[in-house]
Amino acid sequence: MGQEIKRNSDAEGRSAVSSALSRGLNLLVAFIDAPVWLSNSDLVEKTSFPAPTVARLTRSLADMGLLHYSTKRRRYRLAAGVMQLGGSAEGGVGLIESVRPLIQQFADQHLVHVSLAALDGAGARIVEVFHSSSTLVTLRLESGYVLPLAGTATGHALLSCLPIERREPLIGELALRHPHAWPALRKAMMAAFEEVKRNGYTRSMGSWYTDINAVAAPLHCPHHDAIMSIACSGPAQHLPPERLEEVGHALVPLAEALCSRAAEELHTYAGH
């Protein structure tokens, strides 16, 4: 009799854990195709969960490093923990943590905002950002933000990583999404591919926002399946065309160093 009660209790416990896990995952999914920052009220509306449940879940997910809470905005966004889980699923195990010091050093040396992005469907999802500690200039670009593939240096660098059999269908999808602007977008995209072939990086001036310039390089890491790029961006007055070229030339060896460091980390991990 006692054993029967224990089995029922275990089953109820597993059911409760499963329900909590399901709700937590559904809450994270609510951030897909949504603004970067969401309040508890936004999440209640998106998930139809009771407000106390949402409040409890967001606190727990923040404690786990899966959500980040901004006291200024009083809202949550996806945190690096989610990006790292996604990176692991795509084969990018350990990539971010292993290269973080190199990227931060680059950002400080060149006084730029640096971002790592990964291909996510028909968008470029920002995985991590690095701000120079020597400048007050920052951009409203944070982990979890999705940039368009067409018309941005980050997106063009990502597309340049793809084999032709994957790139062409995706370009076709982008053409359908941007029918009116497509001739100009396609022209800029083709020019960017040529620039990557020629220099190892591609530039964009005022394409994301009219006063923001950027330069990006693809990350060709054969040991990682994730399609990624690294970009430097900033206000046009701080990154005029001549500086974009200078930073771009420095960005190429950084991209190569990042892939070498990631390969070393992966080899060490496999050796264990």
Residue pairs with C-beta under 8 A, 6 or more apart in sequence:
23 47
23 49
23 53
23 57
24 57
24 60
24 61
26 47
26 49
27 43
27 47
27 49
27 54
27 57
27 58
27 61
28 61
28 66
28 67
28 78
28 82
30 38
30 43
30 46
30 47
31 38
31 77
31 78
31 144
34 42
34 46
36 77
36 78
36 142
36 144
36 145
37 70
37 73
37 75
37 76
37 77
38 46
38 75
38 76
38 77
39 74
39 75
39 76
40 51
40 54
40 55
40 58
40 76
41 51
42 75
43 49
43 54
43 58
43 76
44 50
44 51
44 54
47 54
49 57
58 67
58 69
58 76
61 67
61 76
62 68
62 69
62 76
62 79
64 81
65 79
65 80
65 81
66 78
66 79
66 81
66 82
67 76
67 77
67 78
67 79
67 82
68 76
68 77
68 78
68 79
68 80
68 143
69 75
69 76
70 76
70 77
77 142
77 143
77 144
78 143
78 144
79 143
80 96
80 127
80 128
80 143
82 144
83 96
83 125
83 127
83 128
83 143
83 144
84 96
84 97
86 118
86 127
87 93
87 95
87 96
87 118
87 127
87 226
90 118
90 224
90 225
90 226
91 224
91 225
91 226
92 118
92 224
92 225
92 226
92 228
92 262
93 224
93 266
93 269
94 262
94 265
94 266
94 269
95 221
95 224
95 226
95 228
95 258
95 262
95 265
96 116
96 127
96 128
98 261
98 262
98 264
98 265
99 258
99 261
99 262
100 128
100 130
102 254
102 257
102 258
102 261
103 114
103 116
103 128
103 130
103 230
103 254
103 258
104 130
104 133
106 112
106 114
106 130
106 250
106 251
106 254
107 113
107 114
107 130
107 131
107 132
107 133
107 232
108 132
108 133
108 134
110 132
110 232
110 247
110 250
111 132
111 134
111 135
111 137
111 238
112 132
112 232
112 233
112 234
112 238
112 239
112 247
113 129
113 130
113 131
113 132
113 137
113 138
113 139
113 141
113 232
113 233
113 234
114 129
114 130
114 230
114 231
114 232
115 126
115 127
115 128
115 129
115 130
115 141
115 154
115 230
115 231
115 233
116 126
116 127
116 128
116 129
116 219
116 228
116 229
116 230
117 124
117 125
117 126
117 127
117 147
117 154
117 158
117 228
117 229
117 230
117 231
118 124
118 125
118 127
118 158
118 226
118 227
118 228
119 125
119 149
119 158
119 161
119 162
119 226
119 227
119 228
120 146
122 149
122 170
122 173
122 174
122 177
123 146
123 147
123 148
123 149
123 155
124 146
124 147
124 148
124 149
124 152
124 154
124 155
124 158
124 229
125 144
125 145
125 146
125 147
126 141
126 142
126 143
126 144
126 145
126 146
126 147
127 143
127 228
128 143
129 141
129 142
129 143
131 138
137 234
137 235
137 238
139 212
139 233
139 234
141 233
147 154
147 155
147 208
148 155
148 208
149 155
149 156
149 158
149 159
149 170
149 174
150 174
150 177
150 178
150 185
150 186
150 189
151 181
151 185
151 188
151 189
151 204
151 207
151 208
152 204
152 207
152 208
152 214
152 216
153 192
153 202
153 203
153 204
153 207
153 214
153 215
153 216
153 231
153 233
154 214
154 216
154 229
154 231
156 188
156 189
156 192
156 193
156 196
156 202
156 204
156 216
157 192
157 196
157 201
157 202
157 216
157 217
157 218
157 229
157 230
157 231
158 218
158 227
158 228
158 229
159 167
159 170
159 171
159 189
159 193
160 192
160 193
160 196
160 202
160 218
161 218
161 219
161 220
161 227
161 228
161 229
162 170
162 227
171 186
171 189
174 182
174 185
175 182
175 186
178 185
188 204
188 207
192 202
192 204
193 202
195 201
195 202
195 203
196 202
196 217
196 218
199 248
199 249
199 252
200 217
200 248
200 251
200 252
200 255
201 215
201 216
201 217
201 248
201 249
201 251
201 252
202 215
202 216
202 217
203 213
203 214
203 215
203 241
203 244
203 245
203 248
204 213
204 214
204 215
204 216
205 213
205 236
205 241
205 244
206 212
206 213
206 236
207 214
208 214
208 233
211 235
211 236
211 237
212 233
212 234
212 235
212 236
213 233
213 234
213 235
213 236
213 239
213 240
213 241
213 244
214 231
214 232
214 233
214 234
214 239
214 244
215 231
215 232
215 233
215 239
215 244
215 245
215 247
215 248
215 251
216 229
216 230
216 231
216 232
216 251
217 229
217 230
217 231
217 248
217 251
217 252
217 254
217 255
218 228
218 229
218 255
219 228
219 229
219 230
219 255
219 258
219 259
220 255
220 259
221 228
221 258
221 259
221 262
221 263
222 259
222 263
223 259
223 262
223 263
223 266
223 267
224 259
224 262
224 266
230 251
230 254
230 255
230 258
232 239
232 247
232 251
233 239
239 247
